[in-house]
């Protein structure tokens, strides 16, 4: 098999004599079921916003609080 497709690269595009070309609308509808994660991005973005709001209202020092290091010395 030719890896560069040289045997077919310059062939003319096939146009069926039996079937009319499918409209772009129908072609898009045909492949729509493969958009399995439709709305997934929106759900992730909404969760991200909720977490951002939650952390905005939290004191930064509480993110790194460890009872073992109450005065902050020797933490790093």
Chimera marker file (.cmm) of the C-alpha trace (Angstrom):
<marker_set name="trace">
<marker id="1" x="0.000" y="0.000" z="0.000" r="1" g="1" b="0" radius="0.5"/>
<marker id="2" x="1.271" y="3.433" z="-0.874" r="1" g="1" b="0" radius="0.5"/>
<marker id="3" x="1.553" y="5.486" z="2.322" r="1" g="1" b="0" radius="0.5"/>
<marker id="4" x="1.288" y="8.846" z="0.527" r="1" g="1" b="0" radius="0.5"/>
<marker id="5" x="-1.917" y="7.904" z="-1.332" r="1" g="1" b="0" radius="0.5"/>
<marker id="6" x="-0.240" y="8.852" z="-4.614" r="1" g="1" b="0" radius="0.5"/>
<marker id="7" x="-2.350" y="6.280" z="-6.436" r="1" g="1" b="0" radius="0.5"/>
<marker id="8" x="-5.626" y="8.037" z="-5.533" r="1" g="1" b="0" radius="0.5"/>
<marker id="9" x="-4.733" y="11.602" z="-4.578" r="1" g="1" b="0" radius="0.5"/>
<marker id="10" x="-5.447" y="13.093" z="-8.023" r="1" g="1" b="0" radius="0.5"/>
<marker id="11" x="-8.582" y="11.111" z="-8.822" r="1" g="1" b="0" radius="0.5"/>
<marker id="12" x="-11.754" y="13.165" z="-9.346" r="1" g="1" b="0" radius="0.5"/>
<marker id="13" x="-14.306" y="13.297" z="-6.524" r="1" g="1" b="0" radius="0.5"/>
<marker id="14" x="-17.025" y="10.657" z="-6.968" r="1" g="1" b="0" radius="0.5"/>
<marker id="15" x="-20.554" y="11.974" z="-7.509" r="1" g="1" b="0" radius="0.5"/>
<marker id="16" x="-23.344" y="9.418" z="-7.381" r="1" g="1" b="0" radius="0.5"/>
<marker id="17" x="-25.684" y="9.158" z="-10.365" r="1" g="1" b="0" radius="0.5"/>
<marker id="18" x="-28.362" y="7.439" z="-8.256" r="1" g="1" b="0" radius="0.5"/>
<marker id="19" x="-28.502" y="9.605" z="-5.136" r="1" g="1" b="0" radius="0.5"/>
<marker id="20" x="-28.879" y="13.348" z="-4.857" r="1" g="1" b="0" radius="0.5"/>
<marker id="21" x="-26.325" y="15.062" z="-2.618" r="1" g="1" b="0" radius="0.5"/>
<marker id="22" x="-27.361" y="15.356" z="1.023" r="1" g="1" b="0" radius="0.5"/>
<marker id="23" x="-28.034" y="18.903" z="2.225" r="1" g="1" b="0" radius="0.5"/>
<marker id="24" x="-25.724" y="20.310" z="4.882" r="1" g="1" b="0" radius="0.5"/>
<marker id="25" x="-28.705" y="20.491" z="7.279" r="1" g="1" b="0" radius="0.5"/>
<marker id="26" x="-29.480" y="16.770" z="6.870" r="1" g="1" b="0" radius="0.5"/>
<marker id="27" x="-25.826" y="15.826" z="7.085" r="1" g="1" b="0" radius="0.5"/>
<marker id="28" x="-25.437" y="17.760" z="10.339" r="1" g="1" b="0" radius="0.5"/>
<marker id="29" x="-28.565" y="16.081" z="11.730" r="1" g="1" b="0" radius="0.5"/>
<marker id="30" x="-27.180" y="12.670" z="10.772" r="1" g="1" b="0" radius="0.5"/>
<marker id="31" x="-24.079" y="13.183" z="12.900" r="1" g="1" b="0" radius="0.5"/>
<marker id="32" x="-25.765" y="15.029" z="15.793" r="1" g="1" b="0" radius="0.5"/>
<marker id="33" x="-26.263" y="11.849" z="17.890" r="1" g="1" b="0" radius="0.5"/>
<marker id="34" x="-22.482" y="11.559" z="18.146" r="1" g="1" b="0" radius="0.5"/>
<marker id="35" x="-22.364" y="14.741" z="20.235" r="1" g="1" b="0" radius="0.5"/>
<marker id="36" x="-22.617" y="12.578" z="23.352" r="1" g="1" b="0" radius="0.5"/>
<marker id="37" x="-21.183" y="15.198" z="25.673" r="1" g="1" b="0" radius="0.5"/>
<marker id="38" x="-23.562" y="17.944" z="24.570" r="1" g="1" b="0" radius="0.5"/>
<marker id="39" x="-23.962" y="20.287" z="27.546" r="1" g="1" b="0" radius="0.5"/>
<marker id="40" x="-21.011" y="18.751" z="29.385" r="1" g="1" b="0" radius="0.5"/>
<marker id="41" x="-18.905" y="21.904" z="29.046" r="1" g="1" b="0" radius="0.5"/>
<marker id="42" x="-21.731" y="24.021" z="30.491" r="1" g="1" b="0" radius="0.5"/>
<marker id="43" x="-22.069" y="21.708" z="33.487" r="1" g="1" b="0" radius="0.5"/>
<marker id="44" x="-18.333" y="21.855" z="34.181" r="1" g="1" b="0" radius="0.5"/>
<marker id="45" x="-18.308" y="25.643" z="33.866" r="1" g="1" b="0" radius="0.5"/>
<marker id="46" x="-21.245" y="25.942" z="36.305" r="1" g="1" b="0" radius="0.5"/>
<marker id="47" x="-19.445" y="23.731" z="38.853" r="1" g="1" b="0" radius="0.5"/>
<marker id="48" x="-16.315" y="25.844" z="38.409" r="1" g="1" b="0" radius="0.5"/>
<marker id="49" x="-18.282" y="29.034" z="39.125" r="1" g="1" b="0" radius="0.5"/>
<marker id="50" x="-19.775" y="27.518" z="42.277" r="1" g="1" b="0" radius="0.5"/>
<marker id="51" x="-16.342" y="26.535" z="43.582" r="1" g="1" b="0" radius="0.5"/>
<marker id="52" x="-14.900" y="29.955" z="42.766" r="1" g="1" b="0" radius="0.5"/>
<marker id="53" x="-17.694" y="31.618" z="44.761" r="1" g="1" b="0" radius="0.5"/>
<marker id="54" x="-17.151" y="29.233" z="47.649" r="1" g="1" b="0" radius="0.5"/>
<marker id="55" x="-13.412" y="30.013" z="47.833" r="1" g="1" b="0" radius="0.5"/>
<marker id="56" x="-13.905" y="33.766" z="47.382" r="1" g="1" b="0" radius="0.5"/>
<marker id="57" x="-15.680" y="33.909" z="50.732" r="1" g="1" b="0" radius="0.5"/>
<marker id="58" x="-13.050" y="31.863" z="52.540" r="1" g="1" b="0" radius="0.5"/>
<marker id="59" x="-10.090" y="33.383" z="54.363" r="1" g="1" b="0" radius="0.5"/>
<marker id="60" x="-6.866" y="32.508" z="52.513" r="1" g="1" b="0" radius="0.5"/>
<marker id="61" x="-5.112" y="31.481" z="55.722" r="1" g="1" b="0" radius="0.5"/>
<marker id="62" x="-7.725" y="28.792" z="56.373" r="1" g="1" b="0" radius="0.5"/>
<marker id="63" x="-6.703" y="26.970" z="53.202" r="1" g="1" b="0" radius="0.5"/>
<marker id="64" x="-3.354" y="26.032" z="54.739" r="1" g="1" b="0" radius="0.5"/>
<marker id="65" x="-4.315" y="25.586" z="58.360" r="1" g="1" b="0" radius="0.5"/>
<marker id="66" x="-2.840" y="22.585" z="60.055" r="1" g="1" b="0" radius="0.5"/>
<marker id="67" x="-3.345" y="22.180" z="63.822" r="1" g="1" b="0" radius="0.5"/>
<marker id="68" x="0.200" y="20.860" z="64.102" r="1" g="1" b="0" radius="0.5"/>
<marker id="69" x="1.567" y="24.285" z="63.062" r="1" g="1" b="0" radius="0.5"/>
<marker id="70" x="-0.663" y="26.684" z="65.001" r="1" g="1" b="0" radius="0.5"/>
<marker id="71" x="1.722" y="29.627" z="64.994" r="1" g="1" b="0" radius="0.5"/>
<marker id="72" x="2.889" y="29.127" z="61.397" r="1" g="1" b="0" radius="0.5"/>
<marker id="73" x="6.525" y="28.496" z="62.294" r="1" g="1" b="0" radius="0.5"/>
<marker id="74" x="8.424" y="25.650" z="60.640" r="1" g="1" b="0" radius="0.5"/>
<marker id="75" x="5.578" y="25.106" z="58.207" r="1" g="1" b="0" radius="0.5"/>
<marker id="76" x="7.663" y="25.398" z="55.069" r="1" g="1" b="0" radius="0.5"/>
<link id1="1" id2="2" r="1" g="1" b="0" radius="0.2"/>
<link id1="2" id2="3" r="1" g="1" b="0" radius="0.2"/>
<link id1="3" id2="4" r="1" g="1" b="0" radius="0.2"/>
<link id1="4" id2="5" r="1" g="1" b="0" radius="0.2"/>
<link id1="5" id2="6" r="1" g="1" b="0" radius="0.2"/>
<link id1="6" id2="7" r="1" g="1" b="0" radius="0.2"/>
<link id1="7" id2="8" r="1" g="1" b="0" radius="0.2"/>
<link id1="8" id2="9" r="1" g="1" b="0" radius="0.2"/>
<link id1="9" id2="10" r="1" g="1" b="0" radius="0.2"/>
<link id1="10" id2="11" r="1" g="1" b="0" radius="0.2"/>
<link id1="11" id2="12" r="1" g="1" b="0" radius="0.2"/>
<link id1="12" id2="13" r="1" g="1" b="0" radius="0.2"/>
<link id1="13" id2="14" r="1" g="1" b="0" radius="0.2"/>
<link id1="14" id2="15" r="1" g="1" b="0" radius="0.2"/>
<link id1="15" id2="16" r="1" g="1" b="0" radius="0.2"/>
<link id1="16" id2="17" r="1" g="1" b="0" radius="0.2"/>
<link id1="17" id2="18" r="1" g="1" b="0" radius="0.2"/>
<link id1="18" id2="19" r="1" g="1" b="0" radius="0.2"/>
<link id1="19" id2="20" r="1" g="1" b="0" radius="0.2"/>
<link id1="20" id2="21" r="1" g="1" b="0" radius="0.2"/>
<link id1="21" id2="22" r="1" g="1" b="0" radius="0.2"/>
<link id1="22" id2="23" r="1" g="1" b="0" radius="0.2"/>
<link id1="23" id2="24" r="1" g="1" b="0" radius="0.2"/>
<link id1="24" id2="25" r="1" g="1" b="0" radius="0.2"/>
<link id1="25" id2="26" r="1" g="1" b="0" radius="0.2"/>
<link id1="26" id2="27" r="1" g="1" b="0" radius="0.2"/>
<link id1="27" id2="28" r="1" g="1" b="0" radius="0.2"/>
<link id1="28" id2="29" r="1" g="1" b="0" radius="0.2"/>
<link id1="29" id2="30" r="1" g="1" b="0" radius="0.2"/>
<link id1="30" id2="31" r="1" g="1" b="0" radius="0.2"/>
<link id1="31" id2="32" r="1" g="1" b="0" radius="0.2"/>
<link id1="32" id2="33" r="1" g="1" b="0" radius="0.2"/>
<link id1="33" id2="34" r="1" g="1" b="0" radius="0.2"/>
<link id1="34" id2="35" r="1" g="1" b="0" radius="0.2"/>
<link id1="35" id2="36" r="1" g="1" b="0" radius="0.2"/>
<link id1="36" id2="37" r="1" g="1" b="0" radius="0.2"/>
<link id1="37" id2="38" r="1" g="1" b="0" radius="0.2"/>
<link id1="38" id2="39" r="1" g="1" b="0" radius="0.2"/>
<link id1="39" id2="40" r="1" g="1" b="0" radius="0.2"/>
<link id1="40" id2="41" r="1" g="1" b="0" radius="0.2"/>
<link id1="41" id2="42" r="1" g="1" b="0" radius="0.2"/>
<link id1="42" id2="43" r="1" g="1" b="0" radius="0.2"/>
<link id1="43" id2="44" r="1" g="1" b="0" radius="0.2"/>
<link id1="44" id2="45" r="1" g="1" b="0" radius="0.2"/>
<link id1="45" id2="46" r="1" g="1" b="0" radius="0.2"/>
<link id1="46" id2="47" r="1" g="1" b="0" radius="0.2"/>
<link id1="47" id2="48" r="1" g="1" b="0" radius="0.2"/>
<link id1="48" id2="49" r="1" g="1" b="0" radius="0.2"/>
<link id1="49" id2="50" r="1" g="1" b="0" radius="0.2"/>
<link id1="50" id2="51" r="1" g="1" b="0" radius="0.2"/>
<link id1="51" id2="52" r="1" g="1" b="0" radius="0.2"/>
<link id1="52" id2="53" r="1" g="1" b="0" radius="0.2"/>
<link id1="53" id2="54" r="1" g="1" b="0" radius="0.2"/>
<link id1="54" id2="55" r="1" g="1" b="0" radius="0.2"/>
<link id1="55" id2="56" r="1" g="1" b="0" radius="0.2"/>
<link id1="56" id2="57" r="1" g="1" b="0" radius="0.2"/>
<link id1="57" id2="58" r="1" g="1" b="0" radius="0.2"/>
<link id1="58" id2="59" r="1" g="1" b="0" radius="0.2"/>
<link id1="59" id2="60" r="1" g="1" b="0" radius="0.2"/>
<link id1="60" id2="61" r="1" g="1" b="0" radius="0.2"/>
<link id1="61" id2="62" r="1" g="1" b="0" radius="0.2"/>
<link id1="62" id2="63" r="1" g="1" b="0" radius="0.2"/>
<link id1="63" id2="64" r="1" g="1" b="0" radius="0.2"/>
<link id1="64" id2="65" r="1" g="1" b="0" radius="0.2"/>
<link id1="65" id2="66" r="1" g="1" b="0" radius="0.2"/>
<link id1="66" id2="67" r="1" g="1" b="0" radius="0.2"/>
<link id1="67" id2="68" r="1" g="1" b="0" radius="0.2"/>
<link id1="68" id2="69" r="1" g="1" b="0" radius="0.2"/>
<link id1="69" id2="70" r="1" g="1" b="0" radius="0.2"/>
<link id1="70" id2="71" r="1" g="1" b="0" radius="0.2"/>
<link id1="71" id2="72" r="1" g="1" b="0" radius="0.2"/>
<link id1="72" id2="73" r="1" g="1" b="0" radius="0.2"/>
<link id1="73" id2="74" r="1" g="1" b="0" radius="0.2"/>
<link id1="74" id2="75" r="1" g="1" b="0" radius="0.2"/>
<link id1="75" id2="76" r="1" g="1" b="0" radius="0.2"/>
</marker_set>
